[in-house]
Amino acid sequence: MRTTSLTLPLSVAALAAVLAGCAADVAPNPEAAAVRTDTQPSEQDREWMKTIHQGNLSEVQAGRLAMGKGTTKQVKSVGKMLVEDHTKLGTKVTQAAAQLGIELPTSPSKAQRAEVARLQEVTGQDFDQDFLSGMIKAHKEALAATKTEVSKGANPTVKALAGTAQQSLQQHLNALKKAQAG
């Protein structure tokens, strides 16, 4: 019996020594315990994220309408581009917001919802003209807000995202203007 009663404490001590040795062999993971050194999102960053997210939601809806209701190949093509690009940007914005603890709206703004509802009622060439002029206006506003974020934002993640968005928004604006010109 004495052997058994000594074996357990010795086994525990041996296991503790082995585990301590293993822990010494493992390099510390600095990222696991790292304190965030990124600048926390400023009010500018937060507002841009919310605004661009609502724009993404709205432009995906408008783009889908253009794909179905557009009367020209150009309008349908621009609609498809908006759906694809704003869906991708929306995913990036959502992921960044989750990492940064920013709560995003779940739907477009009241004005954006009204514009999409209005576009649903318009048909033919009137739809094409209204869609293009509305999207040009929306992209100019989004581009201005995004340029402000790039220059005045605080958080590097949000600013980098804005830089990427700025390129896409400019491409969209150019395509929309070209489609409007015929």
N, C-alpha and C positions, 0 to 999 in steps of 0.2 A: 504494500500500500504506500509506503513512503516513496518509492520510486515514482508512482503515479502522481502523488501530490507535489513532488518536485519537478516533474516533467512539464506540467502545465505552466508554472511560472517561468521556467527556462524557455519553453516554446514561445511564450508571449515576448520575453526579452529578446530572443533571437529574431522573431518576426519584426519587432520594433527596430532592431539594428539593421536588418535587411531593408526595411522601408526607408529608414533614414539614409542609408547608403544610396538607395535608388533615387531619392529626392535630390541628393547631392549631385548625382550624375545628370540630372535633367536640367537643361539650361532654362533660366527663367523666361517667361513669355512677357516681354515688356508691353505688348499690346493688350494683353489680358487685364493688366492692372493699371494701364495708362489712364491718366486723367485727361479728359478732353482738353486739347489746347486750341481747338478751333474757336474762332470768335462766335459767340452765341448770335443767333439771328436777331437783327435789329427790327424795329417796326417797319422800316423800308423793305427789308427782306421778306418779312411776314406778309405785308400787303401785296407785294409783287407776286409772291407764291399764290395767294388767294385769287388775285385778279387774273393771272395767267391761267390758273386752273379753270376758272369759270369760262374764260375765253376758249380754252381747249374743248370744254364740254359743249359750248355753243357752236363752235365751228365744226365739230364732228357732226352735230345734228344738221347744220346748214349744208355741209358737204354731202351728206347722205341725200338730202332733198335735191341738191343739184345733180347728183348722179342719176336720180330717178326722174326729175322733172325738167332738167335742162334740155333746151331744144337744139343746142349745138354740141358738137364733139368737144370743142374747147371748154365749154361750161361743165360738161360731164367730167372731163379730164381734170379740171381744176378742183371740182368737188371731190374726186377720188384722192387727189393729192392732199387736200385738206384733211380728209378722214384719216388717211394713213399717217401723215406727219403729226397731226395734233393728237392722235391716239398714242403714238410713240412718245411725244413730248409729255403728254398727260401721265403716262406711266413713270417717266423719269421724275416729274414733279411730285407725284404721289409718293414715290419711294424716298425722295429727298426729304419731303415733309415729314414722313413717318420717322426717319432717322433723326430729324431735328426737333421733333415734338411740335410740329405746326399742324393745327387742325384746319383742314380745307373744307370749303363749302361742298355740298353734295349735288348742287344743280347750278345751272347758269343764273346770272342775275335776273331780276324781274324784267329789265329792259331787253336783255338778250332773249329771254323766253318769249317776250312779246314780239320781237323781230322774227324769231323762228315761226311762231304762230302765224304771223302776217305772211311770211313766205309760203306757208302751207296753203294759203288761200289764193295765191297768185299763180297764173298759168302762162304758158307760151313765152313769147319774147319779153313780156312784162316781167315774168319770173327771172329770166336771164339778166335783164337790166337791174332789177331790184337786188338780186343775189349779188351780182358783181359790185354794184355801188355800195351795198351794205358791207360786204366783205372787205372792200378797199378801205372804207372808213374804219372798220374794226381793226384791220391790220395796221393802219397808220397809228391808231391809238395804242395798240399793243406794242408796236415798235418803239414809240416814244417812251412808254412806261419801262420797257426793257432796256433801252439806252440809259435811262435814269438809274435803273438797278445796277447795270454794269459800272457806271461811274460813281454811284453813291452808296451801293450796298456794302454791308459789313462782313457778311459770312462768305468765305471763299467758295463753299459748295454752291450756294445760291448764285453767287456772281458768275461762277463757271457755267452753271445751268442757263443763266440769262444770256451769256455769250453764245452758247449753242442755239438758244431760242432766237436770238437776234438774227443769226444767219438764215434760219428757216423762215422767219417772218418776212425778211427782206426778199427772199426767193418767192414767197407766196404773193407778196405785194406786186412784184414784177410780173408774175404770171397772171394775176388778176387784172392788172392794167393792160397787159397784152391782149387778154381775152376781151376786155371791154372795148379796146380799139378795133377789134375785129380780126 
